[in-house]
Amino acid sequence: MPAEIHPDFAGRPTRGGAAVPVPPGALGRDLLRAFEAYFAAEQANLESLGRASEREPEFGGFYRDMLTEQRRSLSALAFQIASMLPDHPASRSHAIASIVTQNRAQRARALAASMGARPRTSGLLVAGAAAGIAAFALLGLRGPEITATSPIAPRVAVAAPIVFTSTPTPAPVPQPGVLEGSRVVAIYGHPYEPITGILGKYAPDQAAREVLRLAREAEAADGRPTVGALHLTVNVAQAQQTVDGTYLERLGDRGLEPWVEAARANGLLLILDTQIGWSDALTETKLLEPLLRLPFVHLALDPEFATKSQHLAPGKTIGTLDAASVNEVQEYLGGIVRRDGLPRKMLIVHQFRGDMITNADRFASDPDIEIVVDMDGFGSPGVKLDAYDQFALAPYSERAAIKLFFEWDTPMMTPHELAALPKPPAIVIYQ
């Protein structure tokens, strides 16, 4: 891939091309990051103990004692770390801010690095642990860096200074989903393969501008508030077997990073689409967890290329996905939402034939996940709308979506035509 698409993540963080100075007396950057990783791991241990206590109430007292002792130790260690920060208030504020709120390039590096780590040590969790260090160190400090809209805010709430009471700290409360007040317009494709969809024809910032233009067109048609989204196929099915046996080519950290930042910078949603291949939906979802912990990132599953049960390579047959697999993914996503206090997430499932989703009447319901069925077929408006009624508006679909094909629809439906439908789609995806 071109160098400008895949930037070099190596080297020291910079600001305006110059190395960011470490304030005198502050911890060295490498040591500080080691402390961040340690706190992230300990935070995960605390969460595991808490869940175990809920599952086995007869050992509740024992678990609570362990939790109390562990938290006390972490609190003491955090104050020791704080004592190594510079004493001057302005310098201290700068040091804390450098941990809690990195600039976009630094956040991108942290995110890219975290994608190869275990889910529990994701970049977002490390950022949360760093926020915990900051909170322990500066009781009462409230700067503009930590706000309710910050991606790390839920983790700050979890890792804040501990007050020992008999009442457990409540879990973060999930926030309303974007579809509760808005429609979504997305452009679809693989970032570096234009043949897969319109998204691949653009660089990240150009794609952001294009989807914002389409969102404005949709909003002008009926006045309905509309949010733009970048819909990336992050796992592309292959006709030939791959080394790991999945028939999948994964986009990878470097390929994803500029699109994450383009979505963040332009106020867009990011939808990660996996074609599954001979892998399974839950496994591929878990690989994306560091990104799914971001509040603006959602997930899509494409049964068309899930062909392991047919013992054929993707593309030689139309694949299928059972409700049980969708339910596993939904439960996993719901757990992320509840643990991190995130907005409700969309789980989009593509469908243009009845046998692509089996046992759909067994879809589970999760209040923190919205099942969206996208009518993914192309053709004339009449044919598309028949399939839209059959699949996108089916009882198992909580929200309806439709995909529009610039090159294959004959003709492609307009925003005004979609707005005039008795039940307009909540999501419109352009390919």
N, C-alpha and C positions, 0 to 999 in steps of 0.2 A: 504494500500500500504506500501511497505517497507520503513523504515525511510530514507534510503539512496536515495530513489527516491523522497521522499517528505521532503525536509529539513525544519527545524523549522525556520520560518521567524522572530520569536520574539527576543527581546533583542536589545542591542545597536549595531550599525555598528562596525565591527572590521577590523583590518588590520593585517594579519599574525597571527590571533588568539588573538590579544590584542585590547582593546578598543581604538578607534581613539580619541586622545585628542582634546579637543576644545581649540583653542588658547586663551591665557589670554586676557580678555577684549572683547572677541567676544560675539555675541548673544548666548544665550542658544540654543541648538539644537531644543527643542520643540517650542520655540518662533520663531526661524528662519523658521521652517517648517510651522508654522501658517501663517507667512508673505508670504511664498511661495504660500500657498493655497489661501490667499487673492488676491495676484497678479494674480493667475491663473483665479479666478472668475472675476476679473475686466477686464482681457484681453478678456474673453468671452463676457463680456458686451460691450466692445468697438467693437468687431467684429459684434455683433448683431446690434448695432447702425449703423455701416457702411453698413450692408446689407439692413437694413430698409431704409436708405437714398437713396440707389440705386433703391429700389422698389417704393418709393414715392417721386419723385423729387420735387414736389411742396412744400415739407417740408424740402428740402435740407439745406437751410440756418439755420433753427432751429436745425437740427441734427448736422450740422457742428459745431455750437456754443457749443452744448452739448459735442461733441467729444473733442473740444479744451479745455474746462474747465476740463473735466474728465482727460485728458492726463496731463494737467498742475498740477492737484492735485496729480496724481500718480507719476509724476516726482519729486515733492517736497518731497513726502513721501519716495521715493526711496533714495533720498539724506540723509534724516534723518536716515534711516536704515543703509546707508553706514557709517554714522558717528559713529555708534556703533560697527563697525568692528575695529580690531586692527590697530594701526597706523603704525607699522613697515611694510615696503613694502613687505618683504618676508612673514611675517605672514599674511598680507592682501591677498597676492596672494594665499597662502595656503587655507585661508578661502573661497575665491571665488572659487578656484578649487574644494573644497570639495562640493560646491553646484552644480557647473555646470557639473563636470565630476566625477561621482561616479565610484568606481570600479565595476566590473561585479556583484559581490554579492550584492552590494548596489542597483545597477540598477535593479537587479532581484527583490529585496524586494519592491522597489518603483513600479515596474511594477505590481507585484502581488497585492499590496495594491490598486493600481489604478483600477484594473479590476472590483472591486465592486462598484466603484464610478460612478457618472453620466458621460456620454461621455465628457462633456465639462471640467471636472476636471480630465482628464486622467493623468497618470504618465508623459507622454511626454509633455503635456501642462504645468504641474507643473514645469518640468525641464526647459521648455522654459521661464516660468515666473521667475524662479530663475536666468536664464541667463539674463533676463531683469534687475533684481536687480543688478547683477554684472555689466552689461553694464552701467546702470545709475551711479553706484558707482565709476567705474574706467574708466572714459572717456579716451580713447587712449590706455588702456591696451590691448595688443594682445599677448596672450600666446599660447603655443602649444595645450592647452586643447580645444580651440574652432577652429575647422577647417572646411573646406567646406564639408568634408566627415562625420562630426559628425551628429548623428541622430537628435540633437537638433539645428543644424545650421539654418534650416528654421525658427524655432521659435525665435532664436536670432535676425534674420533679422526683424521679425515682432515687437519684443519687445525692439529694440534698442532705444537709446536716441532720443527723438522726436524733429524734427526741424519744426518750424511753418512756413509754406509757403502756397501759394494759390494752389499749385499743390499737389494732393493727392499722397500718397506713393503707388507705384505699388505693386500689389500682387506678392508673390513668383512665379517664373516661373517654371512649371513642367519640369522634366528632362526626357531624353529618357528612354524607357523601356528596360529591359534586353533582350527581344527577338529581338530587332532591330539589334543586332550584335552577338547573341549567341543562342545556343540550350540549353534546360534545360533537365536534367535527374534527376528524383525523385524516392524515395522509399516511399511506401504508407502503411498506416495502423494506427490502434489505438496504442498509445504508450505502453499500458499494456495488450493488447490482441493479442497474436501472430497469432491467427486464422484469424484475419482480414487482415493480410498482413505482408510482410517481415519486415517493420519498427518495429513492435511489438516484434520482436525477439531480439532486441538490446537495450542496454542502449544508452542514447543520444550520447555520444562521439563515441561509436562503430558504431552507425547508420551513423554518419557523415563520419567516415572512409570508410564505405561500399559504401555510395553514391558517395564519391569522387573516389573510385575505378571504379565504373560503369561509371562515367563521363569520366574518363581517357580512358576506353575501347571504349566508343562512339567516343571520339575525335580522337583516333588512327585509327578508321575505315575510316574516311574521312577528317580528319584535321579541322573539323568545331569547332570553339570555343564552349566549353560546360561548363555550370554552374550546380552545384549540388543543390538539393532541398530536404527538408524533408516535406513530404505531410501527415499531421496529420488529422485523423478524430476526430474532437473536439466535435461533437455532434453525438452520436450514437443512431440510431433508435432502439426501444425496441418492442418486441411482446406484452408486457403487458402495460396497461395504467400507466402513471406516475402521481405523485401528482398534477403537474401543467397542466395535460391534453395534453401534447405535444408528448407523447411517446418517449421522448428524454432523454438520460443520457448525461449530459454535463461534459466535462473533468475537468473543473475548473482551478482556478488560480495556485494552487500548482502543478497540473499535467502538466500544460503548461510551467511553468517557466524554468525547466532544458532544454527543447527543444528549447525555444527561445534563451537561452544562448549558446547552442550547435551550432545553426545556426549562431549566431552572431560571435562566436569565430572561426568558421571554414570557414567563408566567404560564407555561403550557403543561399539560399532562404528558406523561411518558407511558406508553403501553408496550410491554415486552411480550412478544409473541413467540411461542415455541411450537415447532412442528412435530415434536415428540419422536418420530421415527421408530426405531426398535428399542428406545429407552422407555421410560414411563413418566407420566405427567408429574407425579410428586417428586421424583428424583430431579427432573429438570427445574422444577420450581424451587427446590431447596438450593440449587446452585445459584439462583438469582436473589437469595434472601437479602444480601447487603443492600441491593437496590430496592427491593420491595419494602424495606424499612423506611424509605423516603416517602413523605406524605403525598407526593404527586405522581408516584409510580404505581401502575396497575398491571394486570396480567391477562394474557389471552392464550387459549389452547386451540390447536388446529387438528381436529380428528382426521382430516383428509390424508395426512401423511403418517398416521399412527398405524402401521401395517404389520406389526410383529405377529398379531393373532392370525393373519392370513398367510404368514410365512412367505411373503413377497416383499421385494424392495419397494420403497416409496416411489410413487409414480406409475407403478405397474398395476395398481388397483386403488380403489378409494378406501381409505382406512376407516377405523371406527374407534370410539371411545365410550366406555361404559360409565353409567352414573356413579358407580362405586369409585372410579378414579377421579371423577370431578369432585365428589364429596370429600375425598382425601385431601385434595388441593384446597378446597374451600375451608376445611377445618384448619389446615395449616396456615392459610392466609388470615383467617379469623383470629388465630392465636397471636400472630404478629400485630394485628390491629389492636387487640385488647392489651397486650403487654406494653406496647409503645404509645397507647392513647392516640392512634392515628385516625384520620378520616376514614369512613367506610370505603372499602376498595371494590373496584369492578373486577369481576372474573368473566371475561368474554369467551364464549365458545362458538366457533364458526360452524355453520351447518347449511348445506344445500340439498341433502338427501336424507330421507328418514332413517336409513341404517347407519348414518354417521354417528349417531348418539343412541346407544342401547339402554333400555330400562330408564328412560328419561323421567318416567313418573316416580322414580325413586330418588330424585334429587332431594338432598337435605336442605333445610332452611337455616340460614345463619344471619342474624340481624346485622352483623358487621360486614357482610359480603353481599354484593348485588350480582346475581347471575344474569348475564346479558347474552342472548342468543343473536348472533349476527347472521342474517341471510346473506350467504357468501357467493351466490350464483350470479352469472352474467346472462344477458339476453335482452329481449324486448321488455318494455315496461309491464305489459300484461303478464308475461311469464314470471318476471321478478316479483310482482305484487302477489301473485298466487302463492309463490314460495314464501314470501314475507308473512302472509297470513298464516301459513301452515307451520312455520318454524319460529320466526321472531316473535309472533304473537301467541305461541303455544302456551298452555297452562304452566309448563315448567320454566318458561322464560319470565324472569322478574322485570326485565327491561328489554325493549326491542331495539335492534340495530339493523342497518342495511349497508351493504357495500356497493359502491358505484364504480364502474370500470370505464376509464376514459377511452380505451381503445376497443373494448369488446361489447359494451352495452349498445343497443341499436334502437333508438338513440338513448343517451344517458339522461336520466331524469333530472329535472331542475329543482333548486331549492323551493320554488313556489309550488311545484307539483307535490313534493314531499310534505310541505306544510299543509296542503289541502287534504291530505289523507285523513280518514276518520280517526286513526290512531297513528300519528306521526312517530317516526323513530326517535328514540332518546339519543342514539349515536348514529352518525353518518360517517362512513369510512370511504375515502377516495383511494382507488388503486390505479 
